[in-house]
């Protein structure tokens, strides 16, 4: 299988201005929820940018342990040249240092590689995070040029929660302990130690203990957060670098035994091998090209939650493993709704059925009063349950898993839980979620809560409350009832299956009576809401025909699909609200309140391309080529924002600037799923035919 490489280049004798190397980002994850991330040029522009954000047990959660590394080379003529960037705010002047030497950035099997030209010396840098370790390897190689030269690496830190403001006080005193070639940096408990080790020729360390003041995080400034803060530097490492030789700095919160057990070359080889296995185990249509890149991007979101020790113990006692899904990098944790929407694309489209089973059974243990958790807050063990749709997406995810695996054991294990969910919804559960006995439709809503996926809330203001009977909630409810009917029939539980069928028939009749809007020829977004029936044109109506059991009468499929195509579709997903509505916002920017006001009021969501493609193929079942065209805008996007991944959201109008999380689980999952679904394969005579 060919090496998978995506390359970005910078031309000209010197790059002197902050360019796309400052706005393009990279991300490497470790399978625990920890990660390393930054801009291509090396300057930290977000509070989340760092070389090791460790995933630690509760109550710490993900913790910034290794923020930045200043990189310099001392040339043979004695000059010292900086080639990794940092940005400072000094008397309101912004200074960006070390940008000019970058010539190429590329992803090799999803792993970042930089190439620098430093006065004729060609140096490459690589970053590897070993799987399931809070460790980072930074390796430098002199590719071309007269050596040896002296490499100087100056680490700087601010141990803090990765969500914490950059302006917070440094947790001093930091204490550095050195024993032979092992360097141990400690702050006050319960923070772990950060351990450094160097591989290379003639390594040395010089102690300085200095503060790097007023480091600038420019994206935090644009988002209305604190944007300058200090870092602490213990000193600097020096290593000789000759042509063809490597020098590696290792930083880790693991034990010394673990750190020293893996050499840099072995760590790189092991991670490349693991990523190659991910490609090989994927279905044939996902093993090459864009799909294979998305297979590797998908891997970043599937994690073993490090902090929930009791959950791991319970799962392992039953022969299982705990898995969950990080909803997005950098700030999301694992969310129930996002996990269930993403599950098919992240696991089934990538050949990871076993992990899909782990995820479904893990969430099955967390069902309370007929609901799955909406999210697990950072550093906490217990979930929050304020979601009206996440639980209904659970049925959909389980159905797709069963189609791929035929795992009847898991179905039988979960059936009592699923029946309990349905019955809680029929009689009513928390947050006003329950079936209206007057018509059989599912209603939801509680003051101060945002229960659907359109869940923006700031300072007590729920931007899109959608209290009442929401269109996608009822499409999902009908789908869940029909799935339950089929599963119960397969288990020969006919009386309970009949109960599900009765509920489904009633809900479907009421849905088609209440949600169809003849004045607009598309569906109401909410009926029986606080302000009556809401006729806003939103993408939520697509679920009425895109799910496995469409609740909408077939005669109305075409006008609903056309309304979405004409008013909501963009090259990178669907608008959350059609232009022309009084609440429509074309851009997502500014402070938190301004952003949340636009979050579901026009802003484009990449994941919504999934239900649109499903709806398109339901109406045009043979037209895979046209369905594939709806995905092509994401190909160019792989070269912007976070290279090799897909952003959470985009502005609602051209140029559709990417916003929000730079790597989002359901964005990657739905594009990958639909890319595989719309693929064509070679027939026996060499012609292309639909897969």
C-alpha positions as CSV (number, residue, x, y, z in Angstrom):
1,X,0.0,0.0,0.0
2,X,1.4,3.4,-1.0
3,X,2.6,5.9,1.6
4,X,-0.1,8.4,2.4
5,X,1.3,11.9,2.2
6,X,-0.3,15.4,2.1
7,X,2.1,18.3,1.5
8,X,1.9,22.0,1.9
9,X,4.8,24.1,0.6
10,X,6.1,27.7,1.0
11,X,8.1,29.2,-1.8
12,X,10.5,32.1,-2.2
13,X,13.8,32.9,-0.6
14,X,12.2,33.8,2.8
15,X,8.7,33.9,4.3
16,X,8.7,37.3,6.1
17,X,5.1,37.8,6.9
18,X,2.7,35.7,9.0
19,X,0.9,33.7,6.3
20,X,-1.0,30.4,6.1
21,X,1.7,28.8,8.2
22,X,0.2,30.8,11.1
23,X,-3.4,29.9,10.3
24,X,-2.9,26.2,9.3
25,X,-2.9,23.8,12.2
26,X,-1.9,20.2,12.9
27,X,-3.1,17.7,15.4
28,X,-1.8,14.3,16.7
29,X,-3.8,12.3,19.3
30,X,-2.7,9.6,21.6
31,X,-5.8,7.4,22.0
32,X,-6.5,8.5,25.6
33,X,-8.0,11.9,24.8
34,X,-4.5,13.6,25.0
35,X,-3.0,15.3,22.1
36,X,-0.3,17.6,20.6
37,X,-1.3,20.5,18.4
38,X,-0.2,23.8,17.0
39,X,0.2,26.0,14.0
40,X,2.4,24.9,11.2
41,X,4.8,27.8,11.8
42,X,5.2,26.9,15.5
43,X,3.5,29.9,17.2
44,X,0.8,29.0,19.7
45,X,-2.3,30.9,18.7
46,X,-4.8,29.0,21.0
47,X,-4.7,28.1,24.6
48,X,-4.9,24.5,23.5
49,X,-1.7,24.6,21.4
50,X,1.1,22.6,23.0
51,X,3.4,19.7,22.5
52,X,1.9,17.4,25.2
53,X,-1.6,17.8,26.5
54,X,-1.8,14.8,28.8
55,X,-5.0,12.8,29.5
56,X,-4.9,12.4,33.2
57,X,-7.2,10.7,35.7
58,X,-10.0,12.7,37.3
59,X,-10.2,15.3,38.7
60,X,-7.3,16.6,36.4
61,X,-8.6,15.6,33.0
62,X,-6.6,16.9,30.0
63,X,-3.7,19.0,31.2
64,X,-1.3,21.2,29.4
65,X,2.1,19.8,30.4
66,X,4.5,21.0,27.6
67,X,3.6,24.2,25.9
68,X,6.3,25.3,23.6
69,X,9.8,24.5,22.3
70,X,12.1,27.3,21.1
71,X,14.3,25.8,18.4
72,X,17.7,27.2,17.3
73,X,20.8,26.0,15.4
74,X,24.3,27.3,16.0
75,X,26.0,27.3,12.7
76,X,29.7,26.5,12.1
77,X,30.5,30.2,11.8
78,X,29.1,30.8,15.3
79,X,25.8,32.4,14.4
80,X,22.6,31.1,16.1
81,X,19.5,31.0,14.0
82,X,16.0,30.4,15.3
83,X,13.7,28.4,13.0
84,X,10.6,27.6,15.1
85,X,8.2,30.5,15.6
86,X,6.8,32.1,18.8
87,X,4.7,35.3,19.1
88,X,5.0,37.9,21.9
89,X,3.0,41.0,22.9
90,X,5.4,43.8,24.0
91,X,4.1,47.3,24.5
92,X,1.3,46.4,22.1
93,X,3.8,45.5,19.4
94,X,3.5,42.0,18.0
95,X,6.6,40.2,17.1
96,X,6.6,36.9,15.3
97,X,10.0,35.2,15.5
98,X,11.4,32.3,13.4
99,X,8.9,32.1,10.6
100,X,11.2,32.6,7.6
101,X,12.9,29.2,7.3
102,X,9.9,26.9,6.8
103,X,9.8,25.4,3.3
104,X,7.5,22.4,3.6
105,X,5.0,20.9,5.9
106,X,3.5,17.5,5.2
107,X,1.6,14.7,6.8
108,X,3.1,11.2,6.4
109,X,0.3,8.8,7.3
110,X,-1.2,11.6,9.3
111,X,1.9,12.4,11.2
112,X,3.4,15.9,10.9
113,X,6.8,16.6,9.3
114,X,8.4,20.0,8.9
115,X,11.3,20.8,6.5
116,X,13.4,24.0,7.1
117,X,16.0,25.7,5.0
118,X,18.5,27.4,7.4
119,X,21.1,29.1,5.3
120,X,21.5,26.0,3.1
121,X,21.1,23.5,5.9
122,X,18.0,21.3,5.3
123,X,16.5,20.1,8.6
124,X,13.4,18.0,9.1
125,X,11.4,17.7,12.3
126,X,8.9,15.0,13.2
127,X,6.4,14.6,16.0
128,X,5.1,11.2,17.3
129,X,2.8,10.4,20.2
130,X,3.0,6.7,21.0
131,X,-0.5,5.2,21.2
132,X,-2.0,5.1,24.7
133,X,0.9,7.0,26.3
134,X,1.2,10.6,27.5
135,X,4.5,10.9,25.7
136,X,5.8,13.0,22.8
137,X,8.9,12.4,20.6
138,X,10.3,15.4,18.7
139,X,13.0,14.2,16.3
140,X,15.3,16.4,14.2
141,X,17.4,15.3,11.3
142,X,20.0,17.2,9.2
143,X,19.0,16.1,5.7
144,X,21.6,18.1,3.9
145,X,24.4,20.5,4.7
146,X,27.8,20.6,6.2
147,X,27.8,19.5,9.9
148,X,28.0,19.0,12.6
149,X,25.9,21.9,13.9
150,X,24.7,22.4,17.4
151,X,20.9,22.1,18.0
152,X,19.5,24.1,20.9
153,X,16.0,23.2,22.3
154,X,14.5,25.4,25.0
155,X,11.2,23.9,26.4
156,X,8.7,26.2,28.2
157,X,5.7,25.2,30.3
158,X,2.7,26.3,32.1
159,X,1.0,23.3,33.8
160,X,-2.7,24.0,33.7
161,X,-6.0,22.4,32.6
162,X,-6.0,22.7,28.8
163,X,-9.2,24.8,29.0
164,X,-7.7,27.2,31.6
165,X,-7.0,30.8,30.7
166,X,-3.4,31.4,29.5
167,X,-3.3,34.4,31.9
168,X,-3.4,32.2,35.0
169,X,-0.5,32.2,37.5
170,X,2.3,29.8,36.9
171,X,2.1,27.0,39.4
172,X,5.5,27.8,40.8
173,X,7.9,26.8,42.2
174,X,8.8,24.4,39.5
175,X,11.5,22.0,40.7
176,X,13.9,20.4,38.2
177,X,15.8,17.2,39.2
178,X,18.5,15.7,37.1
179,X,19.9,12.2,37.5
180,X,22.4,11.3,34.8
181,X,20.4,11.8,31.5
182,X,17.0,12.0,33.2
183,X,15.3,15.3,33.8
184,X,12.3,15.5,36.1
185,X,10.2,18.7,36.2
186,X,7.7,19.0,39.1
187,X,5.1,21.5,40.3
188,X,2.8,21.2,43.2
189,X,0.6,18.1,43.6
190,X,-1.7,16.7,42.2
191,X,0.0,17.7,39.0
192,X,2.3,14.9,37.7
193,X,5.9,15.3,36.8
194,X,7.0,16.1,33.3
195,X,10.1,14.0,32.4
196,X,12.6,14.9,29.7
197,X,15.1,12.6,28.0
198,X,17.4,13.3,25.0
199,X,18.8,11.0,22.3
200,X,21.7,12.2,20.2
201,X,25.4,13.0,20.0
202,X,27.0,15.0,22.9
203,X,23.7,16.0,24.6
204,X,23.9,18.6,27.4
205,X,21.6,20.7,29.5
206,X,22.0,24.2,30.7
207,X,19.9,25.3,33.7
208,X,18.5,28.9,33.5
209,X,15.0,29.0,35.2
210,X,13.6,32.0,33.3
211,X,10.2,33.4,32.5
212,X,9.0,33.9,28.9
213,X,6.7,36.9,29.4
214,X,3.6,38.0,27.5
215,X,3.3,35.1,25.0
216,X,0.5,36.0,22.6
217,X,-2.4,33.7,21.6
218,X,-4.0,35.6,18.8
219,X,-7.0,33.3,18.3
220,X,-7.9,33.6,21.9
221,X,-8.0,37.4,21.4
222,X,-10.3,37.1,18.5
223,X,-12.7,34.9,20.5
224,X,-12.9,37.3,23.5
225,X,-10.7,35.4,25.9
226,X,-7.5,36.3,27.8
227,X,-4.8,36.2,25.2
228,X,-1.4,36.8,26.8
229,X,0.4,34.8,29.5
230,X,3.8,33.8,30.8
231,X,5.6,30.5,30.4
232,X,8.4,29.2,32.5
233,X,11.6,27.7,30.9
234,X,13.9,25.5,33.0
235,X,16.8,25.8,30.6
236,X,17.9,24.4,27.3
237,X,19.2,21.2,25.8
238,X,22.0,21.1,23.2
239,X,22.8,18.2,20.8
240,X,25.2,17.9,18.0
241,X,23.6,17.2,14.6
242,X,25.6,15.8,11.6
243,X,24.3,15.1,8.2
244,X,22.0,12.0,8.2
245,X,21.9,11.9,12.0
246,X,18.9,12.3,14.4
247,X,18.5,14.1,17.6
248,X,15.3,13.5,19.7
249,X,13.8,15.2,22.7
250,X,11.3,13.0,24.6
251,X,8.8,14.5,27.1
252,X,6.4,12.4,29.1
253,X,4.3,12.1,32.2
254,X,4.8,8.3,32.2
255,X,7.1,6.4,34.4
256,X,10.8,6.3,33.6
257,X,10.5,2.6,32.9
258,X,7.9,3.3,30.2
259,X,9.7,6.2,28.7
260,X,13.0,4.4,28.3
261,X,11.5,1.2,27.0
262,X,10.8,2.8,23.5
263,X,13.6,4.3,21.4
264,X,12.6,7.1,19.0
265,X,13.0,5.0,15.9
266,X,10.9,2.3,17.4
267,X,8.2,4.7,18.4
268,X,8.0,6.1,14.8
269,X,8.0,2.6,13.3
270,X,5.4,1.3,15.7
271,X,3.1,4.3,15.1
272,X,3.5,4.0,11.3
273,X,2.7,0.3,11.6
274,X,-0.4,0.9,13.7
275,X,-1.7,3.5,11.1
276,X,-1.0,1.1,8.2
277,X,-3.1,-1.5,10.0
278,X,-5.9,1.0,10.3
279,X,-5.8,1.4,6.6
280,X,-5.6,-2.3,5.8
281,X,-8.5,-3.2,8.1
282,X,-10.7,-0.6,6.5
283,X,-13.1,-1.7,3.8
284,X,-11.5,-1.7,0.3
285,X,-13.3,1.5,-0.7
286,X,-11.7,3.3,2.3
287,X,-8.1,2.1,1.8
288,X,-6.8,4.7,-0.7
289,X,-6.9,8.4,-1.4
290,X,-9.1,10.8,0.5
291,X,-11.0,8.1,2.2
292,X,-7.8,6.6,3.7
293,X,-6.8,10.0,5.0
294,X,-10.2,10.3,6.7
295,X,-9.7,6.8,8.2
296,X,-6.6,8.1,9.9
297,X,-8.4,11.3,10.9
298,X,-11.2,9.2,12.4
299,X,-8.7,7.4,14.6
300,X,-8.0,10.6,16.5
301,X,-11.5,10.6,18.0
302,X,-11.8,7.0,19.3
303,X,-10.3,6.9,22.7
304,X,-10.0,4.8,25.9
305,X,-11.1,7.3,28.5
306,X,-8.2,7.5,30.9
307,X,-10.0,9.2,33.8
308,X,-12.9,6.8,34.4
309,X,-11.1,4.0,36.3
310,X,-14.3,2.3,37.7
311,X,-15.8,2.1,34.2
312,X,-12.7,0.4,32.9
313,X,-12.7,-2.1,35.7
314,X,-16.4,-3.0,35.2
315,X,-15.9,-3.4,31.5
316,X,-12.8,-5.6,31.7
317,X,-14.5,-7.8,34.3
318,X,-17.1,-8.6,31.6
319,X,-14.5,-9.2,29.0
320,X,-15.0,-5.8,27.4
321,X,-12.9,-2.7,26.8
322,X,-14.1,0.9,27.4
323,X,-14.2,3.1,24.3
324,X,-15.8,6.5,23.7
325,X,-15.5,9.3,21.2
326,X,-14.0,12.8,21.6
327,X,-16.5,15.0,19.9
328,X,-14.0,17.5,18.7
329,X,-10.5,19.0,19.2
330,X,-9.6,21.0,21.1
331,X,-12.3,21.6,23.7
332,X,-15.0,19.0,23.5
333,X,-15.1,15.9,25.6
334,X,-17.2,12.8,24.8
335,X,-20.8,13.7,24.0
336,X,-23.5,11.0,23.7
337,X,-25.2,12.6,20.7
338,X,-22.0,13.2,18.8
339,X,-20.8,9.7,19.5
340,X,-24.0,8.0,18.2
341,X,-24.1,10.2,15.1
342,X,-20.4,9.6,14.5
343,X,-20.3,5.9,15.3
344,X,-20.9,4.5,11.8
345,X,-18.4,6.7,10.1
346,X,-15.7,6.4,12.7
347,X,-15.9,2.7,13.3
348,X,-18.0,0.8,10.8
349,X,-16.7,2.6,7.7
350,X,-13.2,2.0,9.0
351,X,-13.5,-1.7,9.8
352,X,-13.5,-1.2,13.6
353,X,-16.7,-3.1,14.4
354,X,-15.3,-4.4,17.7
355,X,-14.8,-0.9,19.0
356,X,-18.3,0.1,17.9
357,X,-19.6,-2.7,20.2
358,X,-17.4,-1.5,23.0
359,X,-18.8,2.1,22.6
360,X,-22.5,0.9,22.5
361,X,-22.1,-1.3,25.5
362,X,-20.2,1.4,27.4
363,X,-23.1,3.9,26.9
364,X,-25.6,1.2,27.7
365,X,-24.3,1.1,31.2
366,X,-24.9,4.8,31.6
367,X,-28.6,4.9,30.7
368,X,-30.5,6.6,33.5
369,X,-34.3,7.1,33.5
370,X,-34.5,6.4,29.8
371,X,-31.6,8.8,28.7
372,X,-28.0,8.4,27.7
373,X,-25.5,11.0,28.9
374,X,-25.4,14.2,26.8
375,X,-21.7,14.7,27.8
376,X,-19.0,13.9,30.3
377,X,-17.5,17.1,31.7
378,X,-13.8,17.5,31.6
379,X,-12.1,15.6,34.5
380,X,-15.4,14.2,35.9
381,X,-16.7,10.6,36.1
382,X,-20.4,11.3,35.9
383,X,-22.3,12.3,32.8
384,X,-24.9,15.1,32.3
385,X,-28.2,13.9,30.7
386,X,-29.8,17.0,29.2
387,X,-30.4,15.7,25.7
388,X,-33.7,14.8,23.9
389,X,-32.1,13.3,20.8
390,X,-28.9,11.6,21.9
391,X,-30.8,8.6,23.3
392,X,-32.8,8.3,20.0
393,X,-29.6,8.4,18.0
394,X,-28.4,5.4,20.1
395,X,-31.0,3.2,18.4
396,X,-29.8,4.3,15.0
397,X,-26.2,3.6,15.9
398,X,-27.0,0.2,17.2
399,X,-29.0,-0.6,14.1
400,X,-26.0,0.3,11.8
401,X,-23.7,-1.8,14.0
402,X,-26.0,-4.8,13.8
403,X,-26.1,-4.6,10.0
404,X,-22.3,-4.6,9.9
405,X,-21.7,-7.2,12.7
406,X,-24.8,-9.3,13.2
407,X,-23.9,-9.2,16.9
408,X,-27.1,-10.7,18.3
409,X,-25.5,-11.1,21.7
410,X,-25.2,-7.4,22.1
411,X,-28.7,-6.8,20.9
412,X,-30.1,-9.3,23.5
413,X,-27.9,-7.7,26.2
414,X,-29.3,-4.2,25.4
415,X,-32.9,-5.0,24.7
416,X,-34.1,-4.6,28.3
417,X,-32.4,-1.2,28.4
418,X,-33.9,-0.2,25.0
419,X,-37.4,-1.2,26.2
420,X,-36.9,0.8,29.4
421,X,-35.9,3.8,27.2
422,X,-39.1,3.6,25.1
423,X,-41.3,3.2,28.2
424,X,-39.7,6.2,29.9
425,X,-40.3,8.3,26.8
426,X,-43.9,7.1,26.6
427,X,-44.7,8.0,30.2
428,X,-42.3,11.0,30.4
429,X,-38.9,11.5,31.8
430,X,-36.7,14.4,32.7
431,X,-36.6,17.8,31.0
432,X,-40.1,17.6,29.7
433,X,-39.3,14.7,27.4
434,X,-42.3,12.5,26.8
435,X,-45.0,11.4,24.4
436,X,-48.0,13.7,24.1
437,X,-51.0,11.4,24.8
438,X,-53.1,13.6,22.5
439,X,-51.3,12.7,19.3
440,X,-48.4,10.3,20.0
441,X,-45.7,12.8,19.1
442,X,-42.6,13.3,21.3
443,X,-42.3,16.7,22.9
444,X,-39.4,18.1,24.9
445,X,-38.3,21.3,26.7
446,X,-37.4,22.6,30.1
447,X,-36.7,26.2,31.0
448,X,-32.9,27.0,30.8
449,X,-32.0,23.8,28.9
450,X,-31.0,23.2,25.3
451,X,-32.0,19.7,24.5
452,X,-31.6,19.3,20.8
453,X,-28.4,19.3,18.8
454,X,-29.0,23.1,18.2
455,X,-27.8,23.6,21.8
456,X,-26.1,27.0,22.0
457,X,-26.4,28.6,25.4
458,X,-24.5,31.5,27.0
459,X,-25.1,33.3,30.3
460,X,-28.5,31.5,30.7
461,X,-29.7,32.5,27.2
462,X,-30.8,29.4,25.2
463,X,-30.4,30.7,21.7
464,X,-32.6,28.1,19.9
465,X,-34.7,26.4,22.7
466,X,-37.0,24.6,20.2
467,X,-39.2,23.6,23.0
468,X,-42.2,21.7,21.8
469,X,-42.3,18.9,19.2
470,X,-39.1,19.2,17.1
471,X,-39.1,17.7,13.6
472,X,-35.9,15.6,13.9
473,X,-36.8,14.4,17.4
474,X,-40.0,12.9,16.0
475,X,-38.3,11.5,13.0
476,X,-35.8,9.8,15.3
477,X,-38.6,8.6,17.6
478,X,-40.5,6.9,14.8
479,X,-37.2,5.4,13.5
480,X,-36.5,4.0,17.0
481,X,-39.9,2.5,17.3
482,X,-39.7,0.7,14.0
483,X,-36.2,-0.6,14.8
484,X,-37.5,-1.9,18.1
485,X,-40.4,-3.6,16.4
486,X,-38.1,-5.4,14.1
487,X,-35.7,-6.5,16.8
488,X,-38.5,-7.8,19.0
489,X,-40.0,-9.7,16.2
490,X,-36.6,-11.3,15.5
491,X,-36.5,-12.4,19.2
492,X,-40.1,-13.7,18.8
493,X,-41.4,-11.2,21.4
494,X,-44.6,-10.5,19.3
495,X,-46.6,-8.7,22.0
496,X,-43.9,-6.2,22.7
497,X,-43.3,-5.8,19.0
498,X,-47.0,-5.0,18.5
499,X,-46.7,-2.3,21.2
500,X,-43.9,-0.6,19.3
501,X,-45.9,-0.9,16.0
502,X,-49.0,0.8,17.5
503,X,-46.9,3.7,18.9
504,X,-45.2,4.0,15.5
505,X,-48.4,4.1,13.4
506,X,-49.9,6.8,15.6
507,X,-46.7,8.9,15.6
508,X,-46.4,8.7,11.8
509,X,-50.0,9.7,11.1
510,X,-49.7,12.7,13.5
511,X,-46.3,13.7,12.0
512,X,-47.6,13.9,8.5
513,X,-50.7,15.8,9.6
514,X,-48.8,18.3,11.8
515,X,-45.4,18.9,10.3
516,X,-46.2,19.4,6.6
517,X,-46.5,23.1,5.8
518,X,-48.4,23.6,2.6
519,X,-47.6,27.3,2.5
520,X,-43.9,26.7,2.2
521,X,-44.0,23.1,0.8
522,X,-41.4,21.9,3.4
523,X,-41.7,20.9,7.1
524,X,-42.2,23.0,10.2
525,X,-39.1,22.9,12.4
526,X,-41.2,22.8,15.6
527,X,-44.9,22.4,16.2
528,X,-46.8,23.2,19.3
529,X,-43.9,25.4,20.4
530,X,-43.9,28.3,22.8
531,X,-44.6,30.6,19.8
532,X,-46.8,28.2,17.9
533,X,-45.5,26.4,14.9
534,X,-42.1,27.4,13.6
535,X,-41.8,27.6,9.8
536,X,-38.0,28.3,9.7
537,X,-36.3,26.4,6.9
538,X,-33.7,24.3,8.7
539,X,-31.9,21.1,7.9
540,X,-33.6,19.2,10.7
541,X,-36.4,18.2,8.3
542,X,-34.1,16.0,6.3
543,X,-34.2,13.3,8.9
544,X,-37.8,12.7,8.1
545,X,-36.7,11.0,4.9
546,X,-33.0,10.2,5.5
547,X,-33.3,7.7,8.3
548,X,-33.7,4.0,7.8
549,X,-37.4,4.2,8.5
550,X,-38.6,7.5,7.0
551,X,-41.6,9.0,8.8
552,X,-42.5,11.4,6.0
553,X,-44.9,10.4,3.3
554,X,-43.0,9.6,0.1
555,X,-45.1,12.2,-1.9
556,X,-43.4,14.9,0.1
557,X,-39.8,13.8,-0.2
558,X,-38.9,15.8,-3.3
559,X,-40.1,19.2,-2.1
560,X,-38.3,18.8,1.3
561,X,-35.1,17.7,-0.4
562,X,-35.3,20.6,-2.9
563,X,-35.8,23.1,-0.2
564,X,-32.6,21.9,1.5
565,X,-30.7,21.8,-1.8
566,X,-31.7,25.3,-2.9
567,X,-31.6,27.1,0.4
568,X,-29.2,25.3,2.7
569,X,-26.6,23.3,0.7
570,X,-23.1,24.7,0.4
571,X,-19.8,23.1,-0.7
572,X,-18.9,22.2,2.9
573,X,-22.2,21.2,4.5
574,X,-25.6,22.6,5.2
575,X,-26.6,26.0,6.6
576,X,-28.4,25.7,10.0
577,X,-30.9,28.3,8.9
578,X,-31.9,29.5,5.4
579,X,-31.0,33.1,4.3
580,X,-33.8,35.5,4.6
581,X,-34.9,34.6,8.0
582,X,-34.8,37.5,10.5
583,X,-32.4,35.5,12.8
584,X,-30.0,34.5,9.9
585,X,-26.3,35.2,10.6
586,X,-23.9,34.9,7.7
587,X,-20.7,34.8,9.8
588,X,-19.6,33.1,13.0
589,X,-17.1,35.3,14.8
590,X,-16.5,37.6,17.8
591,X,-16.9,36.9,21.5
592,X,-18.8,33.9,23.0
593,X,-22.1,35.6,22.9
594,X,-21.8,36.8,19.3
595,X,-20.6,33.3,18.2
596,X,-23.4,31.5,20.0
597,X,-25.9,33.8,18.5
598,X,-24.8,32.6,15.1
599,X,-24.0,29.0,16.0
600,X,-27.3,27.5,14.7
601,X,-28.6,30.6,12.9
602,X,-27.1,30.1,9.5
603,X,-23.6,28.7,10.3
604,X,-22.8,25.8,8.1
605,X,-22.3,22.4,9.7
606,X,-20.2,19.8,7.9
607,X,-21.8,16.8,9.4
608,X,-25.2,17.7,7.9
609,X,-23.9,16.6,4.5
610,X,-24.5,13.1,5.7
611,X,-28.3,13.2,6.0
612,X,-28.4,15.3,2.8
613,X,-26.6,12.6,0.9
614,X,-28.8,9.9,2.4
615,X,-31.9,11.9,1.5
616,X,-30.6,12.5,-2.0
617,X,-29.9,8.8,-2.6
618,X,-33.4,7.9,-1.2
619,X,-35.0,10.2,-3.8
620,X,-32.4,9.4,-6.5
621,X,-31.2,5.9,-5.6
622,X,-29.0,5.4,-8.7
623,X,-27.3,8.8,-8.8
624,X,-24.2,8.2,-6.8
625,X,-22.1,10.4,-9.0
626,X,-24.2,13.4,-8.2
627,X,-24.1,12.5,-4.5
628,X,-20.3,12.4,-4.6
629,X,-20.2,15.9,-6.1
630,X,-21.8,17.2,-2.9
631,X,-18.6,16.0,-1.0
632,X,-15.9,17.4,-3.3
633,X,-15.7,20.7,-1.4
634,X,-14.2,18.9,1.6
635,X,-11.2,17.7,-0.5
636,X,-9.7,21.2,-0.7
637,X,-10.6,21.8,3.0
638,X,-8.2,19.0,4.0
639,X,-5.4,21.5,3.1
640,X,-6.7,24.3,5.4
641,X,-7.6,24.8,9.1
642,X,-6.3,21.5,10.6
643,X,-4.5,19.7,7.8
644,X,-5.9,16.3,7.1
645,X,-9.1,16.8,9.1
646,X,-12.5,18.5,8.8
647,X,-13.7,21.5,10.9
648,X,-16.8,21.7,12.9
649,X,-18.5,24.6,11.2
650,X,-18.1,27.2,8.4
651,X,-19.4,30.7,7.7
652,X,-22.7,30.6,5.9
653,X,-21.6,32.4,2.8
654,X,-18.5,32.4,0.6
655,X,-15.6,31.9,1.1
656,X,-17.1,29.6,3.8
657,X,-14.3,30.3,6.3
658,X,-13.8,27.3,8.6
659,X,-14.6,28.0,12.3
660,X,-15.1,26.3,15.6
661,X,-13.2,23.1,16.4
662,X,-10.5,22.4,13.8
663,X,-11.2,18.7,13.9
664,X,-14.7,17.4,14.6
665,X,-15.7,13.8,15.0
666,X,-19.1,13.9,13.2
667,X,-17.7,16.1,10.4
668,X,-15.0,13.5,9.6
669,X,-17.4,10.6,10.3
670,X,-20.2,11.7,8.0
671,X,-18.0,12.8,5.1
672,X,-16.1,9.5,5.3
673,X,-19.3,7.5,5.5
674,X,-20.8,9.2,2.5
675,X,-17.5,9.1,0.6
676,X,-17.5,5.3,1.0
677,X,-21.3,5.1,0.3
678,X,-20.9,7.0,-3.0
679,X,-17.8,5.2,-4.2
680,X,-17.5,3.4,-7.5
681,X,-15.5,0.3,-8.1
682,X,-14.0,-1.4,-11.1
683,X,-16.1,-4.0,-12.9
684,X,-14.6,-7.1,-14.5
685,X,-14.0,-5.3,-17.8
686,X,-12.3,-2.3,-16.2
687,X,-15.3,0.0,-16.4
688,X,-16.4,2.0,-13.4
689,X,-19.7,0.9,-11.9
690,X,-21.6,1.9,-8.7
691,X,-20.3,0.1,-5.6
